[in-house]
Amino acid sequence: MTAEDSLPLDAFYDLTRITELTISPDGDRIAFVATEYDEAAEEAVTSLFVVPADGSREPHRLTTVDGASSPAWSPSGDRLAFLAAREIDVQRRVGRSEQDDSDDDSDGENGNDEEPKPQVWAFDLERGGDARQVTDREEGVSAFDWSPDGDRLVIASRDPTEDEQTYLEQVREGGPIETTRLQHKVDGAGWTDEVTTYLFVVDYDSGETERLDDAYGGGAFQDLAGMEPRWGPTDRIAFTSCRLERPDDTLVRDVYTIAPDGADLERLTDGDWQCSGPSWREDGTLGFLARDPENWCRPTEVYYHDGEEARSLTADLDRTVAFWGTIEWVGDAAYTLVGDEGRTRVVRADLDGTVERVFEAQGDDRAILGFDVADDEETASLLFSHPGDGLDVHAVATEDLAADDPPASLCRLSEVNADLIDSYPMPAVRRVEWESDGWTLDGVVYHDPAVDLEDGPHPLVVAIHGGPMSYDEPEFRFDHAALTSRGYVVFRPNYRGGTSRGREFAEVLKGRWGTAEVEDIVAGVEALVDRGWVDPDRVFGHGFSYGGIAQGYLVTQTDLFTAAAPEHGIYDLRSEFGTSDSHNWTEADFGFPWENPETYDDASAILEADEIETPLLVMAGGEDWRCPPSQSEQFYVAARKQDVDAKLVVYPDENHDVGDPDRAIHRLEQILEWYETHDPAREKLSSTE
């Protein structure tokens, strides 16, 4: 490979990522949210698009103001609502206000110099024109849904008391953080507070708002999970909440329903599950997703509540619903996405207990990252991710979801990364298998299409997925192309402890971090070396979150890596407890550090730091409350104390992610430079020049 063939890292600004999609009730149009990047402003920009489901024209950009999420069609399909943090609508600013200045909503969030909060906005697609602001909540809106008639909305919004409002203003002005909450911080949300989130019913035309006093949220991850309000066809509103005695000390979330006037609250589940994604059937019965709040190794399942009791429709499948999976009803069947043998795929679960894998037409070389079915149940929308072909919206007839081969109705509706794909080499991909400790494991190998794997050996980047409750499958990713276009082969192993292979496979690693996954990753690399594809002296570590954690174990227990780049990881489990937002997860896997110190120590790579010889590029987010930056600092200092070549990179203000595009580019620059600096082939070349 030559430098001219490589994907330039600043081409990141040419990348487009589709993150959400929703199909109109009649199946004629699909709305989707896309994130693009503004190089001049050095920021990500999200926009809302609409495209005909028959592919008759290119996607049309609806929003020209940055910011859009959670698009939702009105029941008639003539309006499209979404959440956005915009400056207040002109209509709300002009003329004299008849509202009293003391009214909480009279000034909205824009009555002062603060940044605007997310509100519901809506396009009238029949009349045209710009979106209009529907809500004006001072603390913003976190979720919403349309009423069956489309004349009202149910919204979720924080509603502080006077004392709580005073505290919030003090914090915003730099005052001290005060809390009595056990869940005192949440990654991406920051420090938590005592403010309660309620459901409100909003009149679409007038904006008149009524709080449903009995419909309030709660729970450790309320700030992330939200209440997920869903307004059903029989005029009941479903939502999730935790009402247990110690809501911050559990991951339980129950499903509730309530009348739109705030009467007749009903609890449908009994505090045994972590519930999410309520989804109404046309007859007024309800489906939802549920998982064990104390054992995430047990698959997330589709449950159905028939009005009297709830039962699982997918228990016999032993496969987990994907993180982005929802329930889509077609007649008497629930369709959803599950992780299955290293692939996200569609399954159909009938009310009679029959569950089956469907849509083999997906193929083995692309992932499904989004799925929605129209209210008329005739058309479905899909978000396909293919390593060499991009991330794009498709439509298919629901009757063809049983197809084994690509049906005539399957239609690609977007090509948002066409210029990037046409200009630079995108990876070729193949699946591989190997043996480890009696298991047959699988993984994904990416390489430049001009590279013949058989003509090895090649330098290898071992890219380890996070979780560990996750899995890898062929996907379109910028970092893959950046690596493969520079001659690296990228290996993504599906090690034990991940999902997509059932409960037994996942539980191998429960409470035993730093064991099976180390064996499996090493065995996978050795298998690639044995095939002649990989140079064992040029193997580099790569991985984020648990991918960083696993690298900690690999560099303290093995000499696998020539150099490693653990990102946003955890290396000292005792000091992680209580400093991250994950105390419930940690307790579920390991117990308490004061009760099980040896279990914690066994999973702490830093206690074997004297074994580190591998050069380390340790990276962290300055406000990562999932894997706090202090963890990376400890690991870095431990390496440097022993004179191991190491470098620490911390991105201020970043959470458990790197969202700023310049920082995303800088991150890749740092990783590539680290690999190149420690590549023995480069050192050998330099010595002969």
N, C-alpha and C positions, 0 to 999 in steps of 0.2 A: 504494500500500500504506500502511496505517496501523500505528501501533505495536501496536494491539490485535490485528491480524492476524498479527503476527510470532510465530514459535516462540520462547518464552522460553528463554534459555540454561540456566537451572537445570532445565529439563525434561530435560536430559541424565541426571538422576537417574531418570527414568522409562524410560530406554532399556534394552533387553535385546539382547545380542549372542550368537547361537548360534555356537559356535566349533568343535565337533566332533560327529560323529554316527557311530553304528555300529548295524547291524541284526543282530538275533538270528539264530542259525543256521537256524531254521525260518522266518524271515521274518515272524514274528507281531508282534514288538515292535522299536521303535527307541529306543536310548538316545542322549541328546545332552547336551552341556555348554553351559550358558548363563551369561554374565557379566551380573550386575545391579549396581546401585550403591546403597550404603547412605549416605544423606545424613547421618545422625547421626554415623556413624563416619568419614565422608568417605573411603570406600574402595570398591574393586571387590570383589564377592563372586561366586564361581563355584559353581554347583550342578549336580547331576546329575539328569536327568529321564528318565522312560520313558513312551512313548506307544504304544498299539496301532497296528499298521500299517494296520488297516482303518478307523481314524478313529472307532471306536465310543465313545471317551471322550477327555476332555481330557488333556494331559500331566500326569503325576504326579511331584511333586518327591520324589526319593529321599533326597537328603542335606539335612540341616538344619544341618550344620556347614560353615563356609566352606572351600572348596578342593576341587576335583575336576578331574581331567584324564585323558586316555588311557583311556576306558572300553573294556573288552573282555569279550565274552561267553564263558563256558565252552563247550566243544564241545557239551554237552548243553543249553545255554541256561538251566540252572536257577540259575546264579550269574553275577553281574556284578562284575568286578574293576575297579579304577581306582587312580590315583595320587593321594595327598593328603598334605599336611603337617599332621598332627593331633597332639594330645597323645596319649601312649601309651595303648593300649587298657587298660581296667580289668582285663581278664582277665590281662594281663601284669604288672599292678602289685600285685595282691592275693596274699597268702600268702607263704610263704618261698621264696626262690630257691635251687635246687640247683646253679646254675651258679657256676663259679669267678669271683671278682671280676675276674680278669685277662682273662677272655674278652672279645674285642673287642665282642661283641654282647650282653653280659649287661645292660648298662645302656641299650643303644640310644642314639639321639640325644637321649633325654630324661633321661638320667642326670645332666644338669647344667642350667645355666640358659640354654643356647643355644636358639634357635628350632628347632622340630622340622623334620626333613628329610622329603622325600616318601618314603612307603612304599606298598606294595601293600595295599589294603583290598578287601574283597569282601562283597557282599550275597548271602545265601542267599535267593533269591526264592521258593523253595518253602516254607521254614519261616518266613520273615519275620524281623523284628527289625532291629536296627541293623547296620551294616557291622562286620566284625571285621578286625583287623590281621593280615596274613599274613606280612609281612617286618619285620625289625628291624635294618636296616643302619645303622651309625653315620654313614656318609656318604650315606645315602639310596639311593633307587632311581631311575634315570633312564628305564628302559624295561622292558617285560616282555611275555611271551606265555604262553598256556596250552599244556600238552602235549596231544597228541591224545586222551588218555584223561581229561584234566581233573583228574588226581591230583597234578600237579606244575606248577610254573611255571619258566620261564627268566627271569632278571632281569639287568639291567646295573647294576653298582654299582662305585663307586670303592673301592679297597682299599689304603690307604696302608701303607707299611712303618712300623716304629717311628720311624725318623728322620723320615720324611715326616709322621707324626702329630705329632711334636714341633714341626715347622715350622708345620703348620696351626694348632696351638694358639697358637703365638707370634704368628702373623698375626692370629688372631681377637682376641688381646689387645692389638692395636695395634702389633705388632712390624714390622720392616722387610720389604719385599717383596724376595725373592731369587729370581732365575731365570736359567737358561741357555737357556731355550727361545726360539726365533726367534719363534714365535707367543706373544708375552708377554702379550697381552690379547685378549679376545673380548667384543664388545658383548653385554650382558645377563648375562654370566658373570663379568666383571671380570678381574683378574689371574690368569693361568694358573699351574699348578704342574706338578710331575713325577709326580703320583699317577696310577697306571694304572687304567683301568676294565676290569673282567673280567665275563664271564658266570658266573652261578651257577645251579644247579638247586636249587629249593626244594620240599620236600614240602609239599603244601597243608595237610594235617591237622596234622602235627607241627612244621612250620617248619624241619625239619632242612635244612641248606644245604651244598652241595658246590661248590667253585670249579672251573671248567674252566680249567686253567692255560694252555692253548694258545689260548683264546678271549679275547683282549684287544683293546682298542681302540687308536686312535692316529690322528694327523692334525691338521692345523692347526685344523679346526673340530670336533674331537671333542666339545667342550663343548656345541656346538649341534646337530650332526648326530646324535650318539649312535651306538650300535652297531646299532640297529634289529633286535633279535633276533626271529626268526620260526621257530616250531617246526613242522616239516612233518609230513605224514601218514605218511611212511615212517620217522619217528623220527630225522630229521636236523634240526639247528638251523642256520639261515642267519643271518649277520650281516655287517656291513660294518666295515672297518678299513683303515688305511694302515700297511703294514709296510715302506715304502721306507726307504732309508738316511737321507734327510732328510725325515721326514714332515711337518714344519712348513713346508717350502719347496715345497709342492705342494698342489693341491686333489684329488689322486687319492684315491679310496677304492675298494678292491676288495671283492668278494663272496667270503665263505668259508662253508663248512659244516663241522659237527663233530657227532660222536655225543654223546648226552646224558651219557655217562660220561666225556667229555673226550678220547676217542680219535678217531683217524682224521680229523685236520684236513685239509681240502681247499680249495685256492684255485681259484675258478672263473674269475677274470678276471686279466689280466696286467699291470696297472699302467698301462693306457692311458686309463682312463675315471674319471670321478667318479660312482660308483654309489650308488644309494639305493633304498629301498622294495622289498626282496625280497618276493616273493609266490609262495607254493607253489601248484602245481596238485595235483589229487587223486591223480595218478599219481606224484607225487614229483619232477616236473620243476619248474623254477623260472623265474619272470620277475623282472625288475628294471628300474629306470630308469637311464639312463646319459647323461652329457653330456661334452663335451670339457672337460677341466680347465683348458685354456689359452685357449679361445675360447668364451665363453658365447653368442656370436652363433649358433653352431651349435645347432639345436634339441635339447632333451632328448628321447630316444627310448625306446620300450619294447623291451627286449631279452628274448630267450627262450633259456634254456640247456637243451638237451635231454639233458643227461647227458654229452655229449662236447664240445660247443662252443656258443658264444653267437652269436646273430644278431639283427639289428634287425628288428622287425616293422613299424616306422613310418617307415623311412628315406625311402620314396618320398613321404611326406606333406609333408615340409618344413614342419612345424608343431611347436612345442614343447609338451611336456606341461606343463600348468599347475603353478605352484609347489605347489599343494595336491593335485595329481593323484596317484592311486594306480593300481595294476593290480588289476582285478577280473575273475576268470576265470568265464566261462560256456561250458561245453563246451570246444570248441577255439578259443575267441576270448578275447582280452584286451580289456576295456573300460577306457577311461581318459578323462580330461579334457584337452583341448588348447586353446591359444589360437589362434583362427582368425578373421581379419578383424575384430578388435575384439570377440570374443565367446568366452567359455569354453563349450565344447560337448563332447558325448560323441562319441567315435569307437570303432569296433570294428576290431580287428586280428586277423585269423585266422592260424593257424599256417601256412597255405599261402601266406602273403604278401599276401593281400588286405586292404586297409585302406580303410575308408569312414567318412564322417561320417554320424551317425545322430541320431535324436530331434529332428527339426525341430519337433516339438511343443513344444519349449522356447520357441520364439518369439524375437523379436529384441529384446525390451525387458526381459529379465531375465538375470541371471548365475547360474551354478551354482557354488557355493562349497564343495560337499561331495558325495561320491558313494560309495555302498557297496552291495554285493550280498550277499544272504544265502547261506549255505553250500548251501542247497537249490537255489540258482540260479533261483528262481522270482520273487523280489521284490527290488527295488532301493529304496534310500532316496536322496533328493536334498535338498540344501539350496539353495533358491532365494532370490535377492536381487532384489527389485523396487523401483524408486525410490519408488513411491507405495503399495506394498502390503506392504512389510516384508521381513523375513529369517526364513524359516520352513522347517520340515521337511515333506517330501512323500514319498509312496510311490508306486511304479508297478510293474506286472508287467514282468519283464524281457523277455517276448515283445513288449511294447509299446514297447521302446526303439527300434524301427524306425518308430514312428508319425510321420507328418507333421503330424497334427492331434492336439490333446489327447485322449488315449484315456479311456475310461470308468474304467480302473483307476487313473488319476492322481488321488491323494487328498491334499488338504492336511491336515496333522496338527497344526499349531500356528498360533497368532496371537499371538505373544509381545509384539508392539508395538501391539496393537489399540487400546488406550486412547490412546496417543500419536498414532497415525494418525487416529483419529476426532476428536481434540481440536484438531489443528493442520493447516494446509495442507502436504501433501507435494508434492514437485516433479512436474510433468509433464516428459516427456523426449522428445527426438527426435534422430535421428542426422543428421549433416551431412557433406558432402564438399566438397573444394576442391582446387585444383591448386597444386603447388609443385615447381619445378625438374624438371618432366616427370613427376612422380608425382601420382596421384590419392590423396589422403589422406582419412582419416575421423576423426570425433570425435563426442562426445556433448554435447548442449546440454540443460541443466536450466533450468526456469523455473517460477515460481508458476503454478498452473493458472488463476488469475484474470488473468494477464498474457497479452496477445496480442502475440506477437513481432512481428507485422506492424505493430502500432501503436507503433513505436519512434520514436526510438532509446532504448535502455535502458542502464543501467550494466552493465558486464561484469566478471566475475571469471574470469581465466584460471587454471584449476587444473591444474597440470602434474604428471603422474605421476612416481613415483620410478623407480629402476632404474639406468640407463634401460631395462634389460631387463624391461619390463613392458608393460601396455596398459590402456586404460580401456574400460569397458563400463557399461551402465546398472546402477546399484546403489543399494541403500537405505543412505543415510549421513546422520547427524545434521547434519554441517556443511553438506551441500548444502541441507537444509531450512532451516537457520538463515539461509543466504544468500538463497535464493530467496524466502522469506517476507518478506524485507526489500526486495524489489524487484530484487535483482540477478539477472541471467542468468549462469549458470555454464557455462563452456566447458572441456571436457576434451579436448585434442587428442592424437591418436595420431600423434606425430611420428616421423620416420625415426630409427632407432636402437632403437626399441622392438621388442617381439616381436609375435606373432600374424600376421605377414605373411611369415614365412620368413627364411632366413639372409641373403639379399642385402639385404633391407630393414634388418635389424639391423646388418649390418656397415658400413653407411654411416657410422655414428658411432664405430666402433671406433678408438680412439686419436686421435679428431678431435673431442673434446668442444668445444662452443661454435661449431659450424658449421651442419650441416644442420638441427638442431632449432630453432635461432634463425630460420632462413629459414622453416621450416614453421609455427612458431607465429605469426610475424608474418603470413604469408600467410593463415593460418586466421582470425585476427582481422580482417584486411582484407576477407576474404570475407563475414564476418558484418556488417561495416560496410556493404559494398556491397549487402547484402540489406535494409538499413534497420533491422536489428534492434538495432544497437549504436551508442552514442555514442562516437566515437573519442577524445573528451576525458575519458571516464570509464571507463578500462580499468585494472583493478587486478590485480596479480600475487599468486599464491597457489601454494604447493607445498612439499612436504616431501622431504627427502633429495635425489634428483636434481632434484626439482621446485624445491628451493632453489638447487641448483647452476645450473640453467638460468636462473633469475631473475638470477643473478649475471652471466651472459653477456648477457641481454636488457637489463639496465640499464647495462652498459658499452658495448654495441654499438648500441643503439637507443634511441629515445624512446617506445617503445610504451606503457609504463605511466605512469599518473597517480601511482600509489604502488604499492609492492611490499612483500611480506611473505615473504622467503625464510626457510625454517625448516630447521634441522639440515642445512646444506649444506657444501660444500667450495669454497674460492675460491683457495687457494694449493696447487697440487698437489705442489710440492717439499716443503713443510713438512708436508703430509699423510702423505707416505711415511714409514712407521715410527712415526707417532704414532697411526694408526688401526689397526684389526685387518685391513685390506684390502690388505696389501702384495702378496699373491699376485695379486689381481685387478688392482691398479694396474700391477704388472710385466707381466702378460699383455697389457694394453692399451697401455702406454706405454714398457715397458722400465725401465731404471734412470735415476734423475735425474742421476747422474754420467756416464752414457753418452749420454743423449738430453735434455740440458737444454732445448733449444729446443722439443722436443715437449711437455715439462712446462710450459714458459712459455706456449706457445700455448694451453694448456688452463686457464690460471690467470687468472681474471677480475680478480684483485686488481692485476695488472700494468697494467690499463687503468682503474684506479679513478679516474684524473683525468677520465674521461668521465662519471662518475656525476653526474646531476642529479636523479634520481628519489628522492623521500622513501622511506627504508628502515626497515622494522620487521624487525630481524634477531633470530631466535629460535634457541635451542639447548638441548640437554640437558646438564646438568652432568657426567654420566658416560656420554656418548655416545661410544663407542669406534669407531663406524662413521664418523661425521663429527664429529670432536672439537670441543668448544666453542671451542677456541682459533681455529679457522677462522672462526667467526662473530665472535669478538672482533676479529680482524684486519680483516675486511670492514667491521665497524662503525666501527672507529677510522679506517680509510682514508676512509670517507664523512664522518665528523665533522671530520677534519683539513681537509676542503675546504668546511666549513660547510654540508654537505648535511644537511637535516633527517633525523635518524636516531635510532632507539631500539633498545637491546639488552635482550632478555629472556632470562634463563637460568633453567632449572628444575633446582634442585639434585637430585641423586640419580636423575634421569631418564636412561634410556638412549636408544637411537635410537627413541624413542617418547615419548608423554606418557600414562602409564597412570593417574595419580591423577585422579579425577573433578573435584576442585576446580581442579586445574591445567588439565584439559581445557577446563573452562568459562572459566577465566581466559584461556587461549590464544585462544578465540573472541572473548571480550570485547576483547582487545587488537587482534586483526585487524580486527574491525568498527569499533572506535573509530579505528583508523589510516585505514581507507578513508573513513570519514565526515569525519574531520578534513581530509583532503586532497581531498575531492570538490568540484570547482568548482561543481557545482549547489548544494551546500549553502552554499558561500561566496557565491554569487550571491543565494541566498535570504536569507542573513543581511544582506547589504548593502542589501536592499530593505525590511527590517523596520524 
